């Protein structure tokens, strides 16, 4: 059971990192010099909105799996 949880945590963490990297558009070194990065409060539509909710779901799943792993191991 513990090895299943470890594998699930690894898969979830890779998917979470990938979904976060897919969201990071317009962030670069140009914003250090005062360039416009599009703002934080922009409206999400379509795929961006779905990816945002998938990222939240993966983060919640990762935390739940980590807590269950800690509770089972000890």
Secondary structure as GFF3:
##gff-version 3
##sequence-region A 1 74
A	DSSP	alpha_helix	2	23	.	.	.	ID=ss1
A	DSSP	three_ten_helix	29	33	.	.	.	ID=ss2
A	DSSP	alpha_helix	47	73	.	.	.	ID=ss3
###
